[in-house]
Amino acid sequence: MPALPQKIQRIELPEYFHPIHCPFCGKQIGGGYEDEAETIATEFAPCDHTLFIASDGGFEYISDFIVELFDLESPEKGPHAFVRFSVDEIEEGLLLEGSIMFAFYGPPQVGFFGAYIGFSQIPVDEIQIRD
């Protein structure tokens, strides 16, 4: 079990429309274009390393590890369930060696909308929380 000394590493991507792949297993999580007409892909498929998938509007996916670590409760399930919790709180409070967050922002025509996807080098269901 690796130590938990470092904050999540933030990597800002210059292009909003590139497909996002897990840096640990290579699975495409989302992003990019769906077709030749350049329709923006909006569906995301977390892999075993995905900690969260979020936008400026809230969370699309949040792992049980993050829910437990930050002691979150939600009255509802599904997208945007944790509206009072932010990516900034994860960035400041998550100490997990080898964790990475990709941050990317939409162009002016989509309002500079931010999206964020966090990954752990360890499959999320294998991470143990230390007291």
Backbone as CSV, one residue per row, in Angstrom:
resi,resn,N_x,N_y,N_z,CA_x,CA_y,CA_z,C_x,C_y,C_z
1,MET,0.847,-1.189,0.000,0.000,0.000,0.000,0.881,1.238,0.000
2,PRO,0.770,2.099,-1.005,1.585,3.309,-1.038,1.171,4.300,0.043
3,ALA,2.127,5.134,0.420,1.845,6.198,1.384,0.911,7.218,0.738
4,LEU,0.330,8.083,1.539,-0.599,9.089,1.032,-0.087,10.511,1.277
5,PRO,1.143,10.838,0.807,1.690,12.140,1.177,1.427,13.294,0.218
6,GLN,1.040,13.055,-1.014,0.986,14.158,-1.958,-0.421,14.448,-2.446
7,LYS,-0.650,15.729,-2.776,-1.946,16.140,-3.315,-2.085,15.627,-4.740
8,ILE,-3.317,15.609,-5.211,-3.593,15.206,-6.580,-2.878,16.166,-7.537
9,GLN,-2.245,15.611,-8.552,-1.527,16.423,-9.532,-2.518,16.928,-10.575
10,ARG,-2.551,18.243,-10.787,-3.467,18.858,-11.749,-2.733,19.056,-13.067
11,ILE,-3.324,18.539,-14.139,-2.757,18.715,-15.477,-3.819,19.398,-16.324
12,GLU,-3.532,20.606,-16.788,-4.479,21.337,-17.620,-4.223,20.989,-19.076
13,LEU,-5.275,20.559,-19.741,-5.175,20.178,-21.145,-5.563,21.364,-22.019
14,PRO,-4.832,21.575,-23.098,-5.087,22.748,-23.931,-6.296,22.620,-24.847
15,GLU,-6.811,21.426,-25.034,-7.891,21.214,-25.992,-9.061,20.522,-25.323
16,TYR,-10.214,21.136,-25.357,-11.427,20.628,-24.714,-11.959,19.367,-25.381
17,PHE,-11.724,19.223,-26.676,-12.406,18.180,-27.429,-11.591,16.905,-27.626
18,HIS,-10.409,16.810,-27.023,-9.635,15.574,-27.131,-10.277,14.483,-26.292
19,PRO,-10.227,13.248,-26.792,-10.702,12.148,-25.946,-9.820,12.031,-24.699
20,ILE,-10.421,11.666,-23.587,-9.686,11.492,-22.343,-9.545,10.005,-22.068
21,HIS,-8.310,9.568,-21.878,-8.014,8.172,-21.564,-7.400,8.101,-20.174
22,CYS,-7.672,7.018,-19.481,-7.049,6.794,-18.179,-5.548,6.657,-18.382
23,PRO,-4.757,7.403,-17.608,-3.303,7.310,-17.757,-2.727,6.000,-17.207
24,PHE,-3.555,5.209,-16.547,-3.065,3.980,-15.926,-3.478,2.714,-16.683
25,CYS,-4.708,2.668,-17.203,-5.142,1.465,-17.933,-5.392,1.728,-19.414
26,GLY,-5.487,3.000,-19.806,-5.653,3.352,-21.207,-7.086,3.413,-21.708
27,LYS,-8.060,3.058,-20.889,-9.455,3.074,-21.325,-9.906,4.503,-21.616
28,GLN,-10.645,4.688,-22.722,-11.212,6.000,-23.004,-12.370,6.246,-22.056
29,ILE,-12.277,7.364,-21.325,-13.275,7.721,-20.326,-14.367,8.586,-20.948
30,GLY,-13.988,9.437,-21.881,-14.955,10.319,-22.522,-14.257,11.393,-23.307
31,GLY,-15.038,12.360,-23.712,-14.495,13.476,-24.472,-14.332,13.132,-25.942
32,GLY,-13.854,14.101,-26.681,-13.663,13.923,-28.116,-14.970,14.120,-28.868
33,TYR,-14.915,13.745,-30.125,-16.087,13.857,-30.982,-16.719,12.490,-31.173
34,GLU,-18.050,12.456,-31.227,-18.767,11.197,-31.405,-18.792,10.726,-32.852
35,ASP,-18.730,11.672,-33.800,-18.916,11.306,-35.194,-18.194,12.277,-36.116
36,GLU,-18.300,12.021,-37.411,-17.626,12.860,-38.402,-18.201,14.275,-38.457
37,ALA,-19.419,14.462,-37.969,-20.031,15.791,-37.937,-19.510,16.602,-36.757
38,GLU,-18.552,16.026,-36.026,-17.915,16.666,-34.881,-18.906,17.013,-33.773
39,THR,-19.798,16.070,-33.494,-20.694,16.191,-32.354,-19.867,15.904,-31.103
40,ILE,-19.925,16.774,-30.141,-19.127,16.604,-28.923,-19.692,15.457,-28.096
41,ALA,-18.813,14.526,-27.720,-19.234,13.396,-26.880,-19.539,13.899,-25.479
42,THR,-20.658,13.490,-24.943,-21.044,13.931,-23.599,-21.180,12.768,-22.624
43,GLU,-21.068,11.555,-23.109,-21.160,10.382,-22.246,-19.783,10.041,-21.687
44,PHE,-19.750,9.653,-20.436,-18.496,9.272,-19.795,-18.630,7.858,-19.252
45,ALA,-17.531,7.114,-19.304,-17.522,5.736,-18.826,-16.325,5.548,-17.906
46,PRO,-16.521,5.651,-16.599,-15.397,5.528,-15.663,-14.736,4.150,-15.746
47,CYS,-13.438,4.122,-15.509,-12.708,2.861,-15.395,-12.441,2.605,-13.911
48,ASP,-11.699,1.549,-13.620,-11.414,1.195,-12.221,-10.560,2.233,-11.495
49,HIS,-9.894,3.124,-12.246,-9.007,4.122,-11.653,-9.665,5.493,-11.491
50,THR,-10.909,5.639,-11.955,-11.570,6.945,-11.959,-12.057,7.315,-10.563
51,LEU,-11.566,8.448,-10.071,-11.985,8.976,-8.773,-13.257,9.806,-8.902
52,PHE,-13.315,10.636,-9.954,-14.480,11.489,-10.174,-14.471,12.014,-11.597
53,ILE,-15.645,12.400,-12.056,-15.830,13.116,-13.315,-16.744,14.274,-12.975
54,ALA,-16.285,15.489,-13.238,-17.049,16.666,-12.816,-16.964,17.773,-13.858
55,SER,-17.860,18.712,-13.705,-17.832,19.935,-14.500,-18.067,21.092,-13.538
56,ASP,-18.074,22.285,-14.078,-18.350,23.437,-13.221,-19.759,23.366,-12.634
57,GLY,-20.627,22.537,-13.220,-21.996,22.404,-12.738,-22.196,21.325,-11.695
58,GLY,-21.182,20.516,-11.442,-21.315,19.448,-10.454,-20.655,18.171,-10.907
59,PHE,-20.940,17.104,-10.222,-20.312,15.815,-10.495,-21.195,14.954,-11.389
60,GLU,-20.582,14.377,-12.403,-21.252,13.392,-13.247,-21.050,12.001,-12.658
61,TYR,-19.903,11.812,-12.016,-19.569,10.532,-11.382,-18.656,10.836,-10.198
62,ILE,-18.880,10.129,-9.110,-18.008,10.271,-7.943,-17.866,8.884,-7.313
63,SER,-16.630,8.461,-7.126,-16.379,7.106,-6.625,-16.776,6.974,-5.155
64,ASP,-17.046,5.750,-4.770,-17.374,5.482,-3.366,-16.205,5.875,-2.461
65,PHE,-14.974,5.746,-2.964,-13.797,6.145,-2.190,-13.864,7.631,-1.821
66,ILE,-14.181,8.491,-2.772,-14.269,9.934,-2.516,-15.430,10.222,-1.567
67,VAL,-16.554,9.556,-1.778,-17.712,9.745,-0.893,-17.326,9.409,0.543
68,GLU,-16.644,8.276,0.727,-16.248,7.856,2.079,-15.163,8.765,2.655
69,LEU,-14.158,9.085,1.852,-13.041,9.901,2.328,-13.499,11.276,2.821
70,PHE,-14.406,11.900,2.087,-14.868,13.242,2.435,-16.171,13.210,3.238
71,ASP,-16.604,12.011,3.620,-17.796,11.834,4.436,-18.999,12.558,3.829
72,LEU,-19.254,12.255,2.555,-20.341,12.898,1.828,-21.614,12.099,1.960
73,GLU,-22.710,12.787,1.987,-24.024,12.168,1.943,-24.827,12.918,0.898
74,SER,-25.620,12.187,0.171,-26.451,12.822,-0.841,-27.880,12.313,-0.722
75,PRO,-28.840,13.218,-0.758,-30.231,12.793,-0.702,-30.689,12.181,-2.018
76,GLU,-29.893,12.341,-3.078,-30.272,11.816,-4.381,-29.085,11.092,-5.002
77,LYS,-29.350,10.299,-5.986,-28.308,9.603,-6.719,-28.237,10.174,-8.128
78,GLY,-27.115,9.951,-8.775,-26.982,10.342,-10.168,-26.209,11.639,-10.340
79,PRO,-26.200,12.154,-11.579,-25.438,13.358,-11.885,-25.800,14.536,-10.988
80,HIS,-24.812,15.262,-10.623,-24.953,16.499,-9.846,-25.535,16.271,-8.456
81,ALA,-25.387,15.072,-7.922,-25.932,14.774,-6.599,-25.206,15.537,-5.499
82,PHE,-23.932,15.836,-5.703,-23.130,16.483,-4.663,-22.871,17.943,-5.022
83,VAL,-23.922,18.719,-5.176,-23.789,20.097,-5.636,-23.108,21.005,-4.616
84,ARG,-23.074,20.615,-3.357,-22.429,21.459,-2.335,-20.979,21.046,-2.098
85,PHE,-20.457,20.220,-2.948,-19.080,19.728,-2.855,-18.404,20.073,-4.166
86,SER,-17.126,20.454,-4.122,-16.485,20.921,-5.344,-15.176,20.197,-5.642
87,VAL,-14.756,20.307,-6.887,-13.470,19.764,-7.312,-12.348,20.437,-6.529
88,ASP,-12.504,21.715,-6.221,-11.489,22.429,-5.439,-11.269,21.766,-4.085
89,GLU,-12.340,21.271,-3.468,-12.209,20.588,-2.177,-11.433,19.285,-2.319
90,ILE,-11.647,18.582,-3.426,-10.873,17.368,-3.683,-9.414,17.732,-3.911
91,GLU,-9.197,18.754,-4.719,-7.822,19.160,-5.041,-7.049,19.571,-3.787
92,GLU,-7.716,20.211,-2.865,-7.061,20.644,-1.632,-6.959,19.536,-0.584
93,GLY,-7.921,18.630,-0.569,-7.985,17.671,0.532,-7.562,16.250,0.231
94,LEU,-7.384,15.900,-1.049,-7.035,14.523,-1.397,-5.521,14.351,-1.374
95,LEU,-5.050,13.513,-0.480,-3.632,13.177,-0.406,-3.492,11.717,-0.814
96,LEU,-3.214,11.498,-2.082,-3.134,10.145,-2.621,-2.006,10.096,-3.641
97,GLU,-0.946,9.419,-3.286,0.226,9.332,-4.146,-0.148,8.803,-5.527
98,GLY,0.344,9.477,-6.543,0.109,9.040,-7.909,-1.244,9.413,-8.484
99,SER,-2.018,10.228,-7.793,-3.320,10.625,-8.334,-3.149,11.817,-9.282
100,ILE,-3.980,11.830,-10.307,-3.892,12.834,-11.371,-5.283,13.363,-11.675
101,MET,-5.378,14.672,-11.921,-6.630,15.268,-12.363,-6.367,16.012,-13.662
102,PHE,-7.129,15.665,-14.704,-7.084,16.420,-15.952,-8.132,17.515,-15.861
103,ALA,-7.746,18.738,-16.178,-8.672,19.871,-16.203,-8.651,20.436,-17.615
104,PHE,-9.825,20.658,-18.166,-9.888,21.238,-19.502,-11.105,22.143,-19.585
105,TYR,-11.017,23.128,-20.458,-12.019,24.191,-20.503,-12.530,24.373,-21.920
106,GLY,-13.847,24.570,-22.030,-14.460,24.770,-23.332,-14.113,26.126,-23.903
107,PRO,-14.201,26.239,-25.212,-13.939,27.519,-25.887,-15.067,28.510,-25.606
108,PRO,-14.881,29.753,-26.027,-15.893,30.785,-25.745,-17.308,30.407,-26.172
109,GLN,-17.456,29.681,-27.286,-18.809,29.337,-27.745,-19.545,28.414,-26.784
110,VAL,-18.817,27.730,-25.888,-19.496,26.935,-24.855,-19.312,27.566,-23.483
111,GLY,-18.831,28.789,-23.453,-18.786,29.559,-22.221,-17.630,29.244,-21.286
112,PHE,-16.504,28.801,-21.822,-15.325,28.475,-21.005,-15.669,27.495,-19.890
113,PHE,-16.567,26.591,-20.178,-17.034,25.596,-19.223,-15.902,24.653,-18.862
114,GLY,-15.675,24.412,-17.572,-14.594,23.534,-17.136,-15.071,22.117,-16.897
115,ALA,-14.190,21.163,-17.184,-14.452,19.753,-16.902,-13.212,19.178,-16.223
116,TYR,-13.420,18.207,-15.345,-12.340,17.681,-14.518,-12.530,16.180,-14.343
117,ILE,-11.466,15.423,-14.556,-11.523,13.978,-14.360,-10.315,13.575,-13.533
118,GLY,-10.583,12.903,-12.399,-9.518,12.477,-11.495,-9.300,10.979,-11.555
119,PHE,-8.023,10.589,-11.460,-7.639,9.178,-11.522,-6.686,8.838,-10.381
120,SER,-6.744,7.586,-9.960,-5.809,7.028,-8.989,-4.993,5.951,-9.689
121,GLN,-3.694,5.870,-9.380,-2.904,4.809,-10.006,-3.303,3.439,-9.491
122,ILE,-3.911,3.396,-8.314,-4.423,2.160,-7.725,-5.898,2.068,-8.085
123,PRO,-6.410,0.901,-8.505,-7.857,0.806,-8.716,-8.599,1.294,-7.465
124,VAL,-9.611,2.095,-7.690,-10.305,2.794,-6.605,-10.834,1.842,-5.543
125,ASP,-11.316,0.679,-5.933,-11.867,-0.242,-4.941,-10.795,-0.949,-4.104
126,GLU,-9.510,-0.710,-4.426,-8.417,-1.280,-3.645,-7.756,-0.288,-2.686
127,ILE,-8.181,0.978,-2.743,-7.604,2.002,-1.876,-8.189,1.855,-0.476
128,GLN,-7.308,1.910,0.496,-7.758,1.832,1.882,-7.567,3.181,2.543
129,ILE,-8.590,3.620,3.241,-8.514,4.898,3.961,-7.874,4.648,5.311
130,ARG,-6.863,5.456,5.593,-6.181,5.363,6.901,-6.755,6.405,7.834
131,ASP,-6.896,6.019,9.081,-7.378,6.983,10.084,-6.253,7.856,10.576
